[in-house]
Amino acid sequence: MTALSLLLPLLLTAAAQDPMRVLDGGARQQQAVRQAVQQGRYVPLETVVRDALRRYPGQLLEVELDDGKYEIEILGPNGVVMELDYDATSGRLLKMEED
């Protein structure tokens, strides 16, 4: 499965209306992910981003959905980039590591 990349500016401007905006233009993938969120098979992106920023405050750098996992990168105030991986179906934090 191709990773769906989301960058900070798009996330901040589109999150409330369309949290699954895809940069690669993969309309079918985008629709499939949106449908999975609507059907409750994936948790909404804003839920895991909010949790990630609560756990590791900083600047959101990147979010990807890859193989049923949200991968979130945050630049902390100490200059360290942390990657937090969440299960897309449950929203459960799977791992948190320096990137």
Backbone torsions as a table, in degrees:
resi	resn	phi	psi	omega
1	MET	NA	137.1	178.4
2	THR	-77.5	138.9	179.4
3	ALA	-69.3	140.7	175.5
4	LEU	-99.3	112.1	-175.9
5	SER	-95.8	136.4	176.9
6	LEU	-127.6	129.4	178.4
7	LEU	-103.7	157.2	-175.4
8	LEU	-50.6	-51.1	-177.4
9	PRO	-59.4	-41.8	178.4
10	LEU	-67.9	-39.0	179.5
11	LEU	-62.1	-45.6	-177.5
12	LEU	-67.8	-35.7	-177.3
13	THR	-85.7	-26.3	-173.5
14	ALA	-113.0	-6.2	-171.2
15	ALA	-56.8	-43.7	-176.5
16	ALA	-67.4	-34.8	-177.2
17	GLN	-94.3	-38.3	-170.8
18	ASP	-149.3	78.0	-174.2
19	PRO	-68.7	-11.6	-176.5
20	MET	-105.7	27.4	179.0
21	ARG	-58.9	131.2	-174.8
22	VAL	-112.2	133.9	-178.9
23	LEU	-81.5	-25.9	-174.7
24	ASP	-80.3	-0.3	177.2
25	GLY	74.4	11.4	-179.9
26	GLY	-73.3	81.8	-174.5
27	ALA	-58.4	-39.7	179.7
28	ARG	-66.4	-41.7	177.7
29	GLN	-64.6	-43.8	-179.8
30	GLN	-59.9	-46.2	179.9
31	GLN	-64.1	-40.4	-179.9
32	ALA	-63.3	-41.3	179.2
33	VAL	-68.6	-44.3	178.5
34	ARG	-58.8	-42.1	179.4
35	GLN	-65.3	-40.0	178.3
36	ALA	-61.8	-39.3	177.4
37	VAL	-67.1	-46.3	-179.6
38	GLN	-61.7	-34.7	-179.2
39	GLN	-85.4	-2.1	178.1
40	GLY	81.8	10.8	178.3
41	ARG	-80.0	-28.6	173.3
42	TYR	-120.9	145.3	174.3
43	VAL	-77.1	151.8	178.5
44	PRO	-62.0	142.7	-179.7
45	LEU	-55.8	-42.7	-176.5
46	GLU	-61.4	-26.2	178.7
47	THR	-65.3	-47.8	-178.3
48	VAL	-75.2	-33.6	177.2
49	VAL	-63.8	-43.7	178.4
50	ARG	-59.5	-44.7	179.6
51	ASP	-65.1	-42.4	-179.7
52	ALA	-61.3	-44.1	179.8
53	LEU	-70.1	-26.5	174.7
54	ARG	-70.0	-41.6	-178.7
55	ARG	-73.6	-35.8	-176.4
56	TYR	-140.4	83.5	-178.0
57	PRO	-61.1	142.9	178.4
58	GLY	162.9	-156.1	-178.0
59	GLN	-100.2	123.4	177.5
60	LEU	-68.3	124.4	-178.0
61	LEU	-102.0	-45.1	-173.6
62	GLU	-158.6	148.3	173.8
63	VAL	-134.2	133.0	175.6
64	GLU	-129.5	149.7	169.7
65	LEU	-114.0	114.5	-175.3
66	ASP	-140.6	122.6	177.9
67	ASP	53.4	43.4	177.1
68	GLY	74.8	18.1	-179.8
69	LYS	-127.7	131.1	168.9
70	TYR	-84.1	127.0	176.8
71	GLU	-113.8	116.7	-173.1
72	ILE	-116.9	128.2	177.2
73	GLU	-111.7	131.2	-178.8
74	ILE	-129.5	133.3	173.9
75	LEU	-91.9	115.2	-179.7
76	GLY	-79.9	164.9	-179.6
77	PRO	-63.0	-18.1	179.1
78	ASN	-87.4	2.5	179.0
79	GLY	87.0	1.5	-179.4
80	VAL	-91.4	132.8	175.3
81	VAL	-91.9	125.2	-179.8
82	MET	-110.5	137.1	174.0
83	GLU	-108.9	128.3	176.9
84	LEU	-117.3	127.2	179.7
85	ASP	-109.0	132.0	-179.2
86	TYR	-124.0	142.5	171.3
87	ASP	-69.0	123.9	-176.2
88	ALA	-70.1	-24.8	-178.4
89	THR	-82.5	-33.5	-177.0
90	SER	-109.5	-20.9	-175.5
91	GLY	80.6	6.3	-177.8
92	ARG	-76.2	136.0	176.6
93	LEU	-68.4	125.0	-179.4
94	LEU	-94.9	-43.2	177.6
95	LYS	-160.1	159.4	179.6
96	MET	-141.0	119.9	-177.5
97	GLU	-148.7	155.6	174.4
98	GLU	-67.3	137.6	-178.6
99	ASP	-97.9	NA	NA
